Amino acid sequence: MRLWSLHPRYLDAAGLVACWREGLLARAVLAGATVGYRRHPQLDRFRGCADPVAAIDSYLRVVLAEAGRRGYRFDGSKIGPGDDALRLTVTDGQLACERAHLLGKLTRRAAACRDALADPKTVEPHPLFRIVPGPPEPWERR
């Protein structure tokens, strides 16, 4: 499961679809609707919220909007309204790690998408996150 802290605009088509599907899986886990992936460490940042399902819905709303901007038709009825005021934190080290990971994926499957990630200083997080100084998350594979 990969719930990107990067803005979904950086994802290629395969990455955006995977993000949507994995986000829906995360939603099911957080809602208690499935037994798989219950201990997945990326879910901890959502579990720390007062309403974890609203938090993942807020995350997925942005993915849904990006899909719509590209002309894809993801089913928005699968998620709730979310919480527009909610903000989580992500470290600059985590963003750098995810940027490098995504660059590797794009090199293999969608080289044309790499340009948006060329300058690490201009890479934006998913709007749910605000950047704070720090290292990558301990659960991140490096």
C-alpha positions in Angstrom: 0.0 0.0 0.0 1.4 3.4 -1.0 -0.5 6.5 0.1 1.6 9.2 -1.4 2.3 12.4 0.5 3.2 14.0 -2.8 0.5 15.9 -4.7 -1.4 13.5 -7.0 -0.6 15.7 -10.0 2.8 14.1 -10.1 1.5 10.5 -10.5 1.2 9.0 -14.0 -2.0 7.2 -15.0 -1.0 3.9 -13.4 0.1 5.6 -10.2 -3.1 7.7 -9.9 -5.3 4.6 -10.4 -3.2 2.7 -7.9 -3.4 5.5 -5.4 -7.2 5.6 -5.7 -7.5 1.8 -5.3 -5.1 1.7 -2.4 -6.8 4.7 -0.8 -10.1 2.9 -1.0 -8.5 -0.2 0.6 -7.1 2.1 3.4 -10.6 3.5 3.9 -12.1 0.0 4.3 -9.4 -0.8 6.8 -10.0 2.4 8.8 -13.8 1.8 8.7 -13.3 -1.7 10.0 -14.7 -3.3 6.9 -11.8 -5.6 6.2 -9.3 -7.6 8.2 -6.3 -7.3 5.8 -3.7 -4.5 6.1 -4.9 -3.5 9.6 -1.3 -3.1 10.8 -0.1 -1.2 7.8 2.1 1.6 9.1 1.0 4.2 6.6 -2.4 4.1 8.2 -1.0 5.4 11.5 -1.1 9.0 10.3 -4.8 8.7 9.6 -5.5 6.7 12.8 -4.1 9.6 14.8 -7.0 11.8 13.7 -10.2 12.3 15.6 -12.1 10.8 12.6 -9.8 8.5 10.6 -12.4 7.8 7.9 -13.0 11.5 7.3 -9.2 12.0 7.1 -8.8 9.3 4.4 -11.9 10.7 2.6 -10.2 14.1 2.6 -7.1 12.5 1.1 -9.2 10.7 -1.5 -11.2 13.8 -2.4 -8.0 15.3 -3.8 -7.1 12.2 -5.7 -10.7 12.2 -7.1 -10.3 15.8 -8.2 -7.0 15.1 -10.0 -8.7 12.2 -11.8 -11.5 14.4 -12.9 -9.1 17.1 -14.1 -7.5 14.4 -16.3 -10.9 13.2 -17.6 -11.0 10.0 -15.6 -14.2 8.8 -14.0 -13.5 7.5 -10.6 -16.6 6.7 -8.5 -16.8 9.5 -5.9 -19.8 7.8 -4.2 -17.3 5.4 -2.6 -16.1 8.1 -0.2 -17.5 10.6 2.2 -17.2 14.4 2.3 -14.0 14.4 4.4 -12.9 17.3 6.5 -11.7 20.3 4.5 -10.1 21.9 7.6 -8.0 18.9 8.4 -4.2 19.1 8.0 -1.7 16.4 8.7 2.1 16.8 8.7 4.7 15.3 6.5 8.4 15.7 6.9 10.6 17.2 4.2 12.7 14.0 4.5 9.6 11.9 3.7 8.7 14.0 0.7 12.3 13.7 -0.6 12.2 9.9 -0.1 8.8 9.6 -1.9 10.0 11.9 -4.7 13.1 9.7 -5.3 10.8 6.6 -5.2 8.4 8.0 -7.7 11.1 9.2 -10.0 12.3 5.6 -10.2 8.9 4.4 -11.1 8.3 7.1 -13.7 11.7 6.3 -15.3 10.5 2.8 -15.9 6.9 3.4 -17.0 6.2 7.1 -17.8 9.4 9.0 -18.5 7.4 12.0 -19.8 6.0 12.6 -16.3 9.4 13.0 -14.7 9.9 16.7 -15.6 7.4 17.9 -12.9 9.6 16.3 -10.3 12.9 17.6 -11.7 13.4 20.4 -9.1 13.1 19.0 -5.6 12.5 22.6 -4.3 9.3 23.0 -6.2 7.7 19.6 -5.4 4.4 20.1 -3.5 2.8 17.8 -1.0 -0.8 16.5 -1.2 -2.9 19.4 0.1 -3.9 17.4 3.2 -0.3 17.7 4.4 1.8 20.6 5.5 5.6 20.2 5.5 7.7 20.1 8.7 11.4 19.5 9.0 12.5 15.9 9.7 13.7 12.6 8.4 11.7 10.0 6.4 9.2 8.0 8.4 10.6 5.0 10.2 8.3 2.7 8.1 9.6 4.0 4.8 11.6 1.5 2.8 14.9 3.1 1.7 
